[in-house]
Amino acid sequence: MEGRRVTQRNKKYNPLFILFLCLVAAVFILLIISIVFGARYRSANKKLIAAQAQIEELNETVSQLNDDLVAARSQLPTVDNKDKENNNQPSLPGTPDSSATTPSTSGSSSWLDLAGHSEVEVKPEKLLDAYATYYTTAGVNLRSGPGTNYNRITTVDYGEKILVAAREGGWSFAKVGNKFGWLSSDYISTSEPGGSSGQRSEATSGSIRP
């Protein structure tokens, strides 16, 4: 018996059904895309909000700093033109200043300028109000510091006039000619030594004091 050949017809789908499946797939894809972009948008929005908060904090900090700067400037002392002119004028050695009424503890004063005097190793801690005139009562060494262990700058002769700017312990800081230095207070006096020229020569030729 001959076999029968069975032929199966190709199934045909309704075009509307295919279109429906395409629409469902498109909606599904759009839903996935919207979910992904929505998550990224929320993350970016959070970062933007955090950045805005930081900017506001920085603005507040800058504003506070500006207020502090204005307050600090308002507390600075004002200097008039007269004071500026006085500050610009160089001070000369031996020229007292009306404002120098109290001793200085920093080794300098507005009326005593030791700039350029490298022979002075130790500056006085406290100064007089102005120079005081003294005379040497013997030949004495002018030293770079208040002690015999400091270098000798020069020798001051007997009866020589000196200008004392400070006195500390047993030593006096004085100006002798165009030099500054320390000498022993035991060999200076406010009274000018008397005596003949022979006596002065004898005192000068004697031993030099420390």
Legacy VTK file of the C-alpha trace (Angstrom):
# vtk DataFile Version 3.0
C-alpha trace
ASCII
DATASET POLYDATA
POINTS 210 float
0.000 0.000 0.000
1.359 3.251 -1.047
2.040 5.749 1.661
0.263 8.917 1.604
2.251 12.047 1.450
0.924 14.438 3.970
1.611 17.998 3.226
1.337 20.532 6.046
0.384 24.008 5.184
2.590 26.782 6.394
1.043 28.545 9.332
0.105 32.081 8.629
0.105 34.693 11.449
-2.227 37.539 11.588
-0.381 40.845 10.793
-2.188 42.559 13.610
-0.866 40.026 16.067
2.705 40.611 14.825
2.211 44.344 15.137
0.939 43.878 18.674
4.033 41.860 19.625
6.270 44.591 18.202
4.474 47.228 20.210
4.805 45.174 23.385
8.541 44.737 22.769
8.968 48.456 22.105
7.115 49.358 25.292
9.266 46.921 27.270
12.461 48.389 25.844
11.283 51.936 26.577
10.424 50.912 30.121
13.923 49.519 30.674
15.502 52.661 29.190
13.364 54.913 31.370
14.302 52.947 34.491
18.049 53.180 33.686
17.963 56.878 32.843
15.747 57.585 35.844
18.285 55.993 38.176
21.101 57.996 36.594
19.075 61.184 36.802
18.369 60.675 40.502
22.054 60.045 41.166
23.090 63.162 39.240
20.421 65.189 40.996
21.727 64.106 44.408
25.263 65.097 43.404
24.006 68.453 42.165
22.181 69.119 45.442
25.333 68.216 47.431
27.452 70.528 45.253
24.982 73.391 45.734
25.120 72.875 49.502
28.922 73.028 49.430
28.825 76.208 47.354
26.479 77.818 49.871
28.804 76.851 52.733
31.780 78.324 50.861
29.870 81.535 50.221
29.018 81.809 53.929
32.676 81.209 54.837
33.866 83.888 52.398
31.296 86.329 53.752
32.425 85.641 57.336
36.070 86.142 56.360
35.228 89.448 54.706
33.429 90.604 57.848
36.428 89.602 59.994
38.772 91.470 57.645
36.684 94.622 57.825
36.550 94.377 61.629
40.336 93.871 61.829
41.003 96.864 59.585
38.715 99.025 61.683
40.789 98.205 64.785
44.112 99.242 63.205
45.505 102.547 64.551
45.308 105.436 62.123
48.476 107.359 61.284
48.155 110.942 60.141
50.423 112.599 57.603
52.544 114.233 60.266
53.377 110.897 61.847
54.177 109.458 58.416
56.609 112.295 57.737
58.284 111.782 61.104
58.601 108.051 60.461
60.174 108.675 57.052
62.847 110.959 58.467
66.040 109.060 59.451
67.052 109.350 63.094
70.553 110.590 63.836
72.759 109.435 66.713
72.516 111.752 69.657
69.280 113.422 68.549
66.652 112.839 71.241
63.041 112.244 70.252
60.200 113.799 72.208
58.459 110.415 72.266
61.474 108.682 73.869
60.417 109.193 77.478
60.754 105.637 78.695
63.772 103.316 78.539
63.837 100.741 75.782
64.227 97.033 76.553
65.004 95.924 72.996
68.475 97.441 72.659
67.350 100.237 70.346
65.587 103.560 70.630
64.087 106.233 68.414
66.872 108.625 69.363
69.805 106.186 69.278
70.649 104.648 65.933
73.413 102.024 65.913
73.029 101.100 62.250
76.421 100.607 60.638
78.302 100.337 63.936
79.504 96.769 63.669
82.018 97.360 66.458
79.196 96.956 69.012
78.609 93.284 69.833
76.179 93.842 72.722
73.543 96.567 72.610
72.228 98.103 75.834
69.000 96.706 77.228
67.799 100.007 78.731
68.576 103.491 77.461
68.560 106.844 79.190
66.158 109.519 78.003
69.072 111.261 76.246
72.845 111.424 76.249
74.539 112.329 79.536
77.918 114.080 79.438
80.775 112.407 81.323
84.558 112.669 81.462
87.088 109.905 81.856
89.107 109.965 85.057
91.832 107.696 83.650
92.866 106.048 80.444
90.249 103.335 79.828
89.482 100.792 77.124
86.338 101.101 75.023
85.041 97.561 74.435
82.423 95.925 72.249
80.521 94.562 75.235
80.093 95.084 79.002
83.027 92.979 80.148
86.768 92.575 79.869
86.251 89.448 77.776
84.980 91.530 74.841
87.192 92.980 72.134
88.841 96.365 72.652
87.625 98.949 70.165
89.914 101.806 71.139
91.532 103.491 74.135
89.926 106.592 75.621
92.424 109.070 77.093
92.199 110.688 80.482
89.859 113.690 80.704
88.149 112.996 77.393
84.494 113.990 77.020
82.105 111.113 76.296
78.348 110.832 75.811
76.760 108.079 77.896
73.535 106.522 76.565
73.052 103.660 79.041
74.406 102.307 82.322
74.214 98.651 83.227
75.904 97.212 86.263
79.450 98.513 86.407
79.590 99.428 82.713
78.433 102.394 80.642
77.497 102.441 76.976
78.903 105.606 75.442
79.665 107.441 72.242
83.292 108.425 71.871
83.934 110.429 68.738
82.294 108.457 65.946
82.440 105.122 67.780
80.181 103.405 70.274
81.180 100.953 72.979
81.296 99.965 76.630
83.675 101.223 79.312
83.972 100.782 83.035
81.765 103.167 85.031
84.469 103.399 87.725
86.601 105.629 85.509
84.074 108.240 84.364
82.698 111.269 86.152
80.282 114.099 85.472
82.954 116.595 86.567
85.662 117.542 84.119
89.032 116.570 85.584
91.294 119.485 86.496
95.044 119.705 86.861
97.887 120.891 84.706
98.841 119.465 81.357
101.710 117.632 83.065
99.323 115.830 85.371
97.149 114.889 82.415
100.127 113.559 80.532
101.129 111.548 83.577
97.616 110.113 83.902
97.499 109.320 80.223
100.861 107.568 80.248
99.823 105.406 83.189
98.251 101.972 83.004
95.106 101.653 80.925
92.060 100.605 82.912
89.832 97.719 81.799
LINES 1 211
210 0 1 2 3 4 5 6 7 8 9 10 11 12 13 14 15 16 17 18 19 20 21 22 23 24 25 26 27 28 29 30 31 32 33 34 35 36 37 38 39 40 41 42 43 44 45 46 47 48 49 50 51 52 53 54 55 56 57 58 59 60 61 62 63 64 65 66 67 68 69 70 71 72 73 74 75 76 77 78 79 80 81 82 83 84 85 86 87 88 89 90 91 92 93 94 95 96 97 98 99 100 101 102 103 104 105 106 107 108 109 110 111 112 113 114 115 116 117 118 119 120 121 122 123 124 125 126 127 128 129 130 131 132 133 134 135 136 137 138 139 140 141 142 143 144 145 146 147 148 149 150 151 152 153 154 155 156 157 158 159 160 161 162 163 164 165 166 167 168 169 170 171 172 173 174 175 176 177 178 179 180 181 182 183 184 185 186 187 188 189 190 191 192 193 194 195 196 197 198 199 200 201 202 203 204 205 206 207 208 209
